[in-house]
Amino acid sequence: MPLPDITHLQFLILAILMDDTKTGRRVREELAEEGVKKSGPAFYQLMARLEDSRFLKGWYEQKIVDGQIIKERHYKLTGQGLKAIEQIQEFYFANPRFELLAGGAHHG
């Protein structure tokens, strides 16, 4: 089974969305917690590519904040996105060449 052609960053985004639907702002916050900082335009470009690849679905919802109507982008993992995560995990976890060492020990 071929691996999906996605970057580590795209994989991280799919993993962030695995549990739940989230706003773009929340996804950016969780990326920042992982040390990944993206400008708004770069982030939404990245998300648009993931939508174009059908790994996730995005839509706008309106809400009112301080009397102002704002449109907030929401994202949800698609079946195809979940399948991509599973294929990648299967590849790394089922392949003895990629066994992870317990406790993060290094070969010296």
Wavefront OBJ file of the C-alpha trace (Angstrom):
o trace
v 0.000 0.000 0.000
v 1.612 3.305 -1.038
v 2.167 6.001 1.551
v 0.228 9.247 1.096
v 2.438 12.016 -0.244
v 2.316 14.422 2.690
v 4.914 16.341 4.659
v 5.644 15.958 8.379
v 3.876 19.273 8.968
v 0.774 18.131 7.072
v 0.810 14.877 9.063
v 0.966 16.894 12.301
v -2.075 18.929 11.215
v -4.041 15.771 10.389
v -3.085 14.330 13.790
v -4.244 17.545 15.521
v -7.632 17.156 13.828
v -7.948 13.442 14.616
v -10.000 13.909 17.784
v -12.296 16.724 16.841
v -13.400 19.531 14.563
v -11.356 22.661 15.319
v -11.156 26.276 14.263
v -8.210 27.447 12.204
v -7.120 29.543 15.169
v -7.105 26.474 17.451
v -5.100 24.419 14.935
v -2.540 27.263 14.708
v -2.331 27.392 18.536
v -1.700 23.648 18.718
v 0.953 23.912 15.995
v 2.622 26.705 17.999
v 2.616 24.428 21.064
v 4.606 21.966 18.918
v 7.067 24.733 17.996
v 5.605 25.392 14.529
v 4.795 29.038 13.876
v 3.070 29.984 10.626
v 1.798 33.353 9.486
v -1.937 33.517 8.825
v -1.586 33.476 5.022
v 0.965 30.620 5.050
v -1.198 28.600 7.448
v -4.406 29.011 5.441
v -2.537 28.196 2.203
v -1.331 24.977 3.814
v -4.846 24.150 4.992
v -6.256 24.867 1.510
v -3.784 22.349 0.034
v -4.929 19.729 2.536
v -8.543 20.495 1.584
v -7.707 20.237 -2.136
v -6.163 16.825 -1.422
v -9.407 15.897 0.376
v -7.598 15.076 3.641
v -9.751 17.585 5.472
v -12.909 19.612 5.011
v -13.168 23.290 5.870
v -16.106 25.674 6.159
v -16.935 29.069 7.607
v -19.189 29.733 10.561
v -20.289 33.185 11.618
v -20.232 34.378 15.168
v -20.701 37.731 16.801
v -17.902 39.168 18.918
v -18.350 42.613 20.484
v -21.216 43.316 18.079
v -19.078 42.444 15.035
v -19.891 39.515 12.769
v -16.815 37.439 12.173
v -16.419 34.423 9.931
v -14.319 31.705 11.475
v -12.873 28.810 9.493
v -13.523 25.332 10.911
v -11.770 22.122 9.883
v -12.610 18.449 10.159
v -10.588 15.403 9.189
v -12.141 13.435 6.306
v -12.192 9.656 5.951
v -9.337 10.038 3.477
v -7.344 12.082 6.027
v -7.861 9.438 8.687
v -6.819 6.745 6.220
v -3.621 8.716 5.464
v -2.743 8.819 9.180
v -3.410 5.091 9.533
v -1.306 4.231 6.467
v 1.640 6.261 7.749
v 1.406 4.794 11.261
v 1.126 1.300 9.833
v 4.181 1.873 7.647
v 6.379 3.051 10.525
v 5.078 0.770 13.257
v 4.924 -2.402 11.155
v 8.365 -1.962 9.614
v 11.132 -3.326 11.887
v 13.652 -0.919 10.316
v 11.777 1.940 11.943
v 11.350 0.510 15.443
v 11.488 3.325 17.912
v 13.831 2.932 20.837
v 12.182 3.056 24.248
v 12.841 6.229 26.170
v 14.324 8.023 23.172
v 17.753 6.374 23.626
v 20.291 6.889 20.829
v 22.685 4.469 19.213
v 26.140 5.644 20.182
l 1 2 3 4 5 6 7 8 9 10 11 12 13 14 15 16 17 18 19 20 21 22 23 24 25 26 27 28 29 30 31 32 33 34 35 36 37 38 39 40 41 42 43 44 45 46 47 48 49 50 51 52 53 54 55 56 57 58 59 60 61 62 63 64 65 66 67 68 69 70 71 72 73 74 75 76 77 78 79 80 81 82 83 84 85 86 87 88 89 90 91 92 93 94 95 96 97 98 99 100 101 102 103 104 105 106 107 108
